[in-house]
Structure formats: C-alpha cells, structure tokens
Amino acid sequence: MNAAVDAGAIPYDVAQVRAQFPILSRSINGRPLAYLDSAASTQRPRPVLDAVEHYETHLHANVHRGVHTLSQLATDAFEASRERVRRYLNAASSREIIFVRGATEAINLVAQSWGRPTLKPGDEILISSLEHHANIVPWQMACAATGAKLVVAPITACGELDFNAYLALLNERTRLVAMTHVSNALGTVLPVARIVAAARDKGIATLIDGAQAVAHQRVDVQALGCDFYAFSSHKLYGPTGLGVLYGREAMLEAMPPWQGGGDMIRTVSFQSSTWNELPYKFEAGTPHISGAIGLAAAMDFVESLGLQRIAAHEHSLLAQATDALSQIPGITLHGTAPHKAGVLSFTLKGVHPHDLGTILDHEGVAIRAGHHCAMPLMDLLGVPATARASFGCYSTAQEVEQLTRAVHKAREVFA
Ligand code: 7TS
C-alpha cells in the first residue's frame, strides 16, 4: 500500500469514489438515494463486482479437490485471497485466517470450539454492555452448556466502556474477554489495545468483534495481541455470506474442529477420522469461493483509498450530522463518546424510530431503525429502538443535508 495515500497527501474526491458504486446512482421513491446504512451493510464498488464476475466467468471450479487445471486456478485464487486477508490484518500466518460465513459464525466457532471444551462451572466470560447479539448469545449458549457465567462490563453515560469497572471485573475466574472494537449501535470506538493488554497481563484469552471496525481503521492483530478477531466481508465493501475468523495459531491448533465434513479431514474411516491442518480444520464443506475473491478485491479497494483518509472523511460527516441533528428540537443523540466511528443514533420525541425510518425512506434516505441487535443496550438507554445513520467511504455532505431535511419533515408531520 502507498503510505503517502494513507497519510492524507491526496485530497479525498468523494465524487470519484461514488462513481465506482453503481447502486448509488439509483433513485428511491423518486428521490436520489441517500444510503446511510453502511453499518448494516456497505455497498460494493465496481472492482469487487468485476473480480467476482471474472472469477465466475473464467475461473470457477471446486477448490482443494481437482487435479484439473480449472480447479487449480480456483484454488490459487481462493488461497491468494486468504493471503490478502492475512496482509490486511497483519496476521503472522495465513494458517490463522479461517473463512466463515460472517462475524456471527466466527464468534460461534470460538464459542463452540474453544468455549465448550475449555469452560468449567464458575468460569467467567467478560463482555461489554455495548455488544451486538452475535457477541452475547453464543456465549450464553456456551455458558448454559458448561456452567460458566456471562459477566457484563458497564458503560458510562456517553457510551464509553467504563474502563476502571472493566479492570475491576478481571479476576482469576475470567477465561475470556470478548468485546466489540466499535459499537454498531452507538459508534463508540473501544480502547481494544488497552482492553487486550489488561486481559493478557492476567493470562486471559481475548476475542475482538471487528465487524464495525475493519472498514474504518487499520487493524493489526499482532500489534493488538488478541487471540481472536472476527469480521464480515459485507461491511467491508465485499460480498455477503463470507467472514473471517483470525485466530492465533497456537490457540487454533489446540481447538477441536466444530463442523465435520469434506475438506476439514485428513483421513476418514467408518470408525474414526483425523483432522486436516490449519486453516482447513475449521472449513468443512465447499467454501464461498467467489466471496473470498470479492473480499480480497474489497481490501485492495479500501487500501487504495487509504483507511486514514476514509476515516477522516467519515469523521467530518459525523461532525456535520451531529451538529445539524442536535439543533432539531426534540432530538436526543444516543452515544456521544469522544472517540466514535461514523455512526449516529438518535430518537425524536413523540415519533417512534420505525415511523421516522419510514418517513425518511419516502425522502430517499436509507437509515436503520430498530434495536440494532443490541437489545440489552437499548434497555440500558431506556429506549425500545433508535434511528441510526451510518457512513461509508462514499457518503456525502449532501446526504447529511438530505437526512437533516427529512428529519425536520418527520417532526412537522408528527407535530
Ligand atoms: N458484530 C457487530 C458489532 C455487528 O455490527 C454485526 C452486524 C455483527 C457482529 C454480525 O455481523 P454478521 O455479518 O454476522 O451479521 N451488525 C448489523 C447492524 O448494525 N445492522 O445490521 C447488522
């Protein structure tokens, strides 16, 4: 990657970025689409669409199986994508990169394959109040199966992790700290390096849910020192149905496979089977080959824009939206941590977030309205749901203005 690009030497040309996303030029309900739901899923740029199309048109066969040329070409492309992911995360080895269906499956893999054999009655899994259901429910299931206990670190009024409370909860029973890198509901960026360091000091394993982080900041799993890092391709401008679990090699080596079938075995008899080496031990069945190829193209794409430049662009939109919306009477902004990613959650007095979302949709503005798969967090905030605008590399100041006008309109409708 060109360091000069990431250093912000070249001005960020959002029109040029948008030109690479065909879907962004469509209209919705007769209005220009303002797609402000990138935290739910990002759109795909032309290079990703082209890479998938090229693979499907010229290279497709099943991987790791055939001696025939096409199968070899597909295998090479698939494994090159794994190496691309390794480089993106700065993992030590491509053996540490497991392709899964998404962040959800990555966390379930760890809960099943690491959690079930490891956890004993009385052991503790420590999460935060900010977690997505994907980083709560798999641990509840593992706890139910093993007698371990789920412990939740609190947050402050502005939506930050209460770090001192977190430190106080680390104890000799804690087996795993599993926390999000960036909150999908509030946008808070957690101090994951400090979180991991404190856990490691006590010999506690760590999992970071990076679903909302990987498209917005550089992630270096070796610098971070975490044992596991999970994310989904579709929030990083790549295809749906694919995600990545990074796991430290020593950790993955010690874990049994979680799904059985083709590709994950070395030998099979009717009596017993032995397992393939990493990473294949955790990849039973035919993988999402075109998805991996699309993800590799997406990583090239974001690095060509520069993650720092993307982050700076999204921050300026967040500041603009925070300023504009906070001036609307009856608006409450949820999550005002000083260190946030491009996510703005809000409620409007007297208007249910779903109604707000519907009115905004009429105006061409796509936001998410709901509990954001963070129902325990909504309970803490004392709301059933929020409206959430979220930004990506292609979002614009005009879209923020369109959002602001639409919220004003909703307020008038319900006045
Ligand atoms: N973790 C976080 C922090 C997330 O934001 C999400 C998805 C997931 C895990 C699960 O990802 P998946 O790709 O496996 O489904 N978050 C959202 C959201 O905020 N709106 O829609 C999906």
Residues whose N, C-alpha, C, O or C-beta is under 5 A from the ligand:
A	BS01	7TS	A39 A40 G102 A103 T104 E105 H132 A134 T180 V182 N184 D209 A211 Q212 S232 H372
